[in-house]
Every structure is written in C-alpha cells, then in structure tokens.
Amino acid sequence: MAKNKQDIESLLVLCKKGNRLAQLEVYNRYQQAMYNTSIRILKNAGDAEDIMQESFITAFDKLDTFKGTATFGAWLKRIVINNSLTYLKKTQRLEILPETNLKDQTEEGLGITEEDYTKTKAAKIMACMAKLHTSYREVLTLHLIEGYDHEELCEIMNISYANCRTLISRAKDSLRKNLVS
C-alpha cells in the first residue's frame, strides 16, 4: 500500500510537469472507478464517459491545488461527483428505467436461484430509485451506493447537517413507498 502511494505521488509529480505518459498511467488506473461513479449519478453511459474525461482534464489542470490531505483517488472522485451533479442540474432530466418483466420472473418461481432473486430485487430498487425526485436520488446514490457519510454529503451538496439528515430520511421514505406500491 505504501509503495502504491509513493508510486502515485511520483506519477503526480510527473503529471504536474506535463508528462503525457504519466497522465495516461493515472488515467488508466482511475478511469473505470471514476466512470462507475459518474454513471451511477447520470444513468447514461455517453454522458458519464464525457464527464469522466472532462473531470480528468480538470484534475490535471488543477493538480497544483491538490494538497494531499486526502488520497488522490478521493480528490478525483470529488471532482467527478461535482461535475456529474452540475451536469445533471444543467440538463434537469429525470430518466425512468423500465421494469422489464420483474413480476414475471418473481411470480413464476421456476428455477430462480438466490442470486437471480437478489439481482431482481436490486433491479427493482434501482428502478424505484430512478423514479425518485432528483435530489432524493442524488443523496441516496451518494450515501448508500458511494458510501459517503453525512459530513461528506453536507460538503458535496452544500447543505447543513440537519438538512442532510432530513433529506436522507425523506428520500428513504419515498423509496420505501415506491417499493411497496
């Protein structure tokens, strides 16, 4: 782990000097994780890829502002999340994922393994999350899927701690209601 940290630090020094090979190496190490972060928020592969690439460009341009108080990956992830949320707010779109034969799969009960059942439940939860109001969907994605705690959410979403707790609570309630109906 310490070697990997030293390795990324030496790559970042080269990136600051404009070394394209070092930038490519950093990109290759982090691009899949950053893409996954963006697609969870945007729900569109093309948009997620664009935002991920723009976030890398931003990170390389602003590498001098990286203080090292957090890991580079966490700093980059924050850029990806902020860019994704900004893009989402600009486009103000709410995509509803179709429920593709979920009832047929669960009602038949013929040959459904535990893994299939779990995937079906996860798909239903994700479909219900897609129906939520944008702010509810954002906060649940960041909290439950990305794993950010309340303090981090307050900073990312620029809201108070009390507002954050209330927003999460209301988002969970709304998700429960959607799952029951």
N, C-alpha and C positions, 0 to 999 in steps of 0.2 A: 504494500500500500504506500509506504514512504517513497519507494523508488518510483512508483507511478506518479506521485505528487511532484517529485523532483523532475520527472520526465515532462510533465505537462507545464511546469514552470519554465523549463528551458525552452520548450516549444513556444510558449507565450512571449518570451524574450525575443525569439527569432521573429515571431509574428509582428511584434512592435516595430521591428526593423524593416518590415515589409517583405519578409521571406515567404514567397508563394507556396513553396513546398511544405513549410511549417504550417501555413494556413490550411492547406489541403489535408494535412495529417490531423489537425484539430477538427476540421470539418468531418472527416471520415470517422473519427472517434465519437463525435457527439450528434451527428445528423439524425440517426434513427430515433434516439431518445427525444430530441427536440421536435422531430416530425410527429411522434406519438403524442407529445404534449399539445401541439398545435391542433392536430386532428380531433382530439377529444373536445376541444373548445369549438372549433369551426365546423366540424362534421362534413367537411368537403376536402377530398384529397388534393385537388389542384390548388385551392386556396391555402391549405395547410403547408404544402410544399413551397409556395411562393412566400408565405410569411416566414417559414423556417429559413429560407435562403436570405431574405431581407434581414432577418434577425442576426444571421452570421455576419453579414456585411456591416450592420450596425455595431456588432460586438467588436469586429476587427478595427473599425473606425474609432471606437471609443475605448479601446483597450487600455489607454492611459488612465482612464477613470476607474479601472478595476483595482481595488485596494487590497484584495487578498483576504479580507475579513471572513469571507465565505469561500467555498470552493468555486473554481471556475465554472463547473457544471451548474451549480446553483445560480450563479450570476447570469449565465447564459439562459438558463431556464426562465428566470425572471424576465429577461428581455423578450423571449418567445411568448410568454404568457401576456405581457403587456401589449406586445404588437398584435397578438391574436384578439385580445379583448378590444383593443382600439379598432381593429378591422371589423369585428363583429358589431360594434356600436355604430360604425360608419354605415355599414350595409343594412343594419336593423332588419335582419331576416330571421325568421323562425322556421326551421325545417322540421317537418313531421315525418318521422320514419314510419313506413307502413308496417303493420303487424302481419307478417307473412305466415299465414296458416298456423299460428301458435295454438289456437283452440283444437284444430285437427290433430296436431301432434300430441297434445297432452290428453285429449279425450280418448283417443284410440287405445293408448296404453299397451300396445302390442310391440314388444321388443324394444322398448325405450330403456336405455341404460341410465344409471345415475348421472353419468357425465352428460348425456343428451338432455336429461331433465334439468340439470344445473345450467347448461347453455341456454335452454329455452327460458328459464327463469331470468337469467341475466339479460337475454334479448328483450324480454318483456319489460324489465326495469329500465333498460336503456331507451326503449320506445316510449315509455311513460315519461322519462326524464326529458326526452326531446319535445314533449308536449307542454312542458312547464314554461312559465314566463322566463324570459332571457336571464334576468338577474338571479332567479332561483336555480336555473340550470347551471349558470356560471359558478355560483357559490358551491353547489353540490359537487360539481365536477372537480373544482379546486380542492374542496375539503375531503370528499370521500374517495375520489379516484387518484388525485395527485398527492393527497396526504398532507396538505398544508394545515397548520393549526390556526387557532383563532387570531393570534397576534399577527401571523404572516398574512392571513386573509385581510385583516384590517389595513395593513400596509399596501397590499396589492390592489385592493378595491377602493382604498382611500375612504374608509368609513370608520366609525367609532367601534369600540369593543362591544358595547351594548347593542348597537345596530347590527353588528356581525352575528352575534348570538341569536338575535331575533330573526334575522334573515335566514339563518341556517334552520332554525326551528320551524319557521313558516314554510320553507322550501321542503323540509322533510314531511310536514303535514300534508302539503299539497301533493307530494309524490305518493304518500300513503293513500290519499283519496283517489288519485288516478289509478293506482294499482288495484284498489277494491272494486272500482266501477268497471 
